[in-house]
């Protein structure tokens, strides 16, 4: 089952106490939520932008779980130019990480095992990939960033035997919340705005609300997501309550306030 929602649907549903959608009411819907990040700096879009902490409601999270291994289930072949799908990319002046058009599993891990938001997985506009990402411990929540705020990204939990669990979530391009800063990596000519979204594993329909392996994927119509994420074992407040309270603050509650240390 594929799931997708928009900010408008979330806002409307929370205002009435029910998440509304044009889809069948027999489907379960995952809730995405806004979060506030604290970073080492955001003044240079090409340099290291290190995640220090995340605030969700009144809770501050500063211990994160990172990818320890990856399996590339499928990735369009790179044959030069704008071919291929998922590649590894970093900020022009960023330290560490990997840059590789024909990315290996090790390249993927190199960019998803750090707190540097300028270490990303870059996807060609019409590229298709499926990548399984493993953690050393079961995580309860995802914090995801997307460069450009103009692409979709798919996620589904994976069981110990490689079977897909729960429901697939398609994060659509209108779901990203603005972080208020930009990044500029080697594969693009100018800085692009960064969006973010929090996802609870429980809202992917996974029993127990935690998982050690996730499949990320893109299809040709997803417009090439350029993404980064970290996990946490911490239990965060209910997103429904957070967004419902945020509506009382008016439209400004939907805009992210980025802290710079």
C-alpha positions in Angstrom: 0.0 0.0 0.0 1.3 3.4 -0.9 0.6 6.4 1.3 0.9 10.1 0.6 -0.4 13.3 2.3 0.1 17.0 2.0 0.6 19.8 4.5 -2.9 21.1 3.6 -4.4 17.7 4.4 -2.6 17.5 7.7 -3.6 21.0 8.7 -7.2 20.5 7.8 -7.5 17.1 9.5 -5.8 18.2 12.7 -8.1 21.3 12.9 -11.1 19.0 12.9 -9.5 16.2 14.9 -9.4 13.9 11.9 -6.9 13.6 9.1 -8.8 14.1 5.9 -7.9 12.8 2.4 -9.5 12.1 -0.9 -8.3 8.5 -0.6 -10.4 5.6 0.7 -11.0 5.8 4.5 -9.9 2.1 4.6 -6.3 3.2 4.2 -4.1 4.2 7.2 -2.2 7.4 6.8 1.3 8.3 8.1 1.7 11.6 9.8 4.7 13.7 9.0 5.8 16.5 11.4 7.9 19.6 11.5 11.0 19.8 13.7 13.5 22.4 14.6 17.2 21.7 14.0 20.3 23.3 15.6 23.3 23.3 13.3 27.0 24.3 13.6 26.5 26.9 10.9 24.2 27.6 8.0 25.9 30.8 6.6 27.9 28.9 4.0 25.9 26.6 1.7 29.0 24.8 0.4 30.7 24.0 3.7 30.0 21.5 6.6 26.6 22.0 8.1 26.7 19.8 11.2 23.5 18.7 13.0 23.8 19.3 16.7 20.3 18.7 18.1 16.7 18.5 17.1 13.8 19.9 19.0 10.3 18.3 18.8 7.8 20.2 21.0 9.6 20.6 24.3 11.9 17.6 23.7 15.5 18.1 22.7 17.3 15.1 21.0 21.0 15.2 20.6 21.8 11.5 20.2 21.2 10.0 16.8 21.4 6.7 15.1 23.2 6.4 11.7 23.3 3.9 8.9 25.9 1.2 9.4 25.4 -0.8 6.2 23.5 -0.6 2.9 22.3 -2.9 0.1 21.6 -1.5 -3.3 18.6 -3.5 -4.4 18.3 -1.6 -7.6 19.9 1.6 -9.1 19.7 2.8 -12.7 23.1 2.3 -14.3 25.4 5.3 -14.7 26.7 5.5 -18.3 27.8 9.2 -18.3 26.1 12.6 -18.2 22.8 12.7 -16.4 22.2 9.0 -16.4 21.9 6.7 -13.4 19.9 7.4 -10.3 21.3 7.6 -6.7 24.8 9.0 -6.4 26.9 10.2 -3.5 27.5 14.0 -3.3 28.9 16.5 -0.8 29.1 20.3 -0.5 31.8 21.9 -2.6 33.8 22.8 0.5 32.5 20.1 2.8 35.0 17.7 4.5 34.6 14.0 4.5 31.8 12.0 2.9 31.9 10.5 -0.6 31.4 11.8 -4.2 30.6 9.1 -6.7 28.2 9.1 -9.7 28.2 5.3 -9.8 27.7 5.0 -6.1 28.5 1.8 -4.2 26.9 0.7 -0.9 30.1 1.9 0.8 29.6 5.4 -0.8 26.0 5.5 0.4 27.0 4.6 4.0 29.8 7.2 3.9 27.2 9.9 3.4 24.4 8.6 5.6 26.6 7.7 8.6 27.5 11.4 9.5 25.7 14.4 11.0 26.8 16.5 8.1 23.7 17.8 6.2 26.0 18.5 3.3 26.7 14.8 2.8 23.7 13.6 0.7 22.4 11.1 -1.8 21.8 12.9 -5.0 19.3 11.4 -7.5 19.0 12.2 -11.2 15.7 13.7 -12.2 14.2 10.5 -13.8 16.3 8.0 -11.9 15.0 4.9 -10.1 16.5 3.2 -7.2 15.7 1.0 -4.2 18.3 1.0 -1.3 18.0 -0.9 2.0 19.6 0.9 4.8 20.6 -0.8 8.1 21.1 0.5 11.6 22.9 -1.3 14.5 19.8 -0.7 16.7 16.1 -0.4 16.1 15.0 3.2 15.6 11.7 4.8 16.4 11.8 8.1 14.4 13.3 9.5 11.2 14.5 13.0 10.6 14.8 13.6 6.8 16.2 16.5 4.7 15.7 17.1 1.0 17.7 19.6 -1.1 15.4 21.5 -3.4 12.1 20.8 -1.8 10.9 19.8 -5.2 11.0 16.0 -5.2 9.3 13.0 -3.7 10.9 10.2 -1.7 9.6 6.7 -0.8 10.1 4.8 2.5 9.1 1.4 3.8 10.3 -0.7 6.7 12.1 -4.0 6.0 12.0 -7.1 8.2 14.9 -9.3 9.3 14.3 -11.7 6.4 14.2 -8.9 3.8 10.4 -8.8 3.6 8.7 -5.4 3.3 6.7 -4.5 6.4 3.7 -2.2 7.1 2.9 0.5 4.5 5.0 2.3 2.0 5.0 6.1 2.5 5.5 8.4 -0.5 6.7 11.7 0.9 5.5 14.1 -1.8 7.2 17.4 -2.6 4.5 19.5 -1.0 5.2 17.9 2.4 8.6 19.3 3.1 8.9 22.1 5.7 11.5 24.8 5.0 14.6 24.7 7.2 15.4 28.3 6.3 18.9 27.4 4.9 20.4 26.2 1.6 23.1 23.7 0.5 25.2 23.7 -2.6 26.9 20.4 -3.6 29.3 19.6 -6.3 26.7 18.3 -8.8 24.7 21.6 -8.9 25.6 25.1 -10.0 23.9 27.1 -7.2 22.6 26.7 -3.7 19.1 25.2 -3.2 16.7 25.4 -0.3 16.6 22.5 2.1 13.3 21.0 3.4 12.8 18.6 6.2 10.2 16.2 7.7 9.9 13.9 10.7 8.4 10.5 10.4 7.5 8.1 13.2 8.2 4.4 12.4 4.9 3.5 14.1 3.1 5.6 11.5 4.5 3.3 8.8 2.3 0.6 10.1 5.1 -1.3 11.8 4.2 -3.4 14.8 6.1 -2.3 17.9 6.9 1.1 16.3 10.6 0.5 15.7 12.7 -1.1 12.9 16.4 -1.7 12.1 16.2 -1.6 8.3 14.5 0.8 6.0 14.1 0.8 2.2 14.4 4.2 0.5 13.3 4.4 -3.1 12.7 6.8 -6.0 10.7 6.3 -9.2 11.0 8.2 -12.6 8.2 10.6 -11.7 9.7 11.6 -8.3 11.9 14.3 -9.8 15.2 13.0 -8.4 15.1 13.4 -4.6 18.4 14.6 -3.0 18.3 13.5 0.5 19.9 12.9 3.9 18.4 11.4 7.1 19.2 10.3 10.6 17.3 8.2 13.1 16.8 8.1 16.8 15.8 5.5 19.4 14.1 8.3 21.4 10.3 8.4 21.6 9.1 11.8 20.4 5.8 13.5 21.3 2.8 12.6 19.2 3.0 14.6 15.9 -0.8 15.1 15.8 -0.7 16.9 19.1 2.3 19.0 18.1 0.8 20.1 14.8 -2.6 20.7 16.3 -1.2 23.0 18.9 0.9 24.7 16.2 -2.2 25.6 14.3 -3.2 27.9 17.2 -0.1 30.0 16.4 -1.3 30.8 12.9 0.5 30.5 9.7 3.9 31.2 11.2 3.8 27.9 13.0 4.3 26.2 9.7 7.7 27.9 9.1 10.8 26.4 10.5 13.1 28.5 12.7 16.7 27.5 12.2 19.1 28.0 15.1 22.7 28.7 14.3 25.2 27.9 17.1 
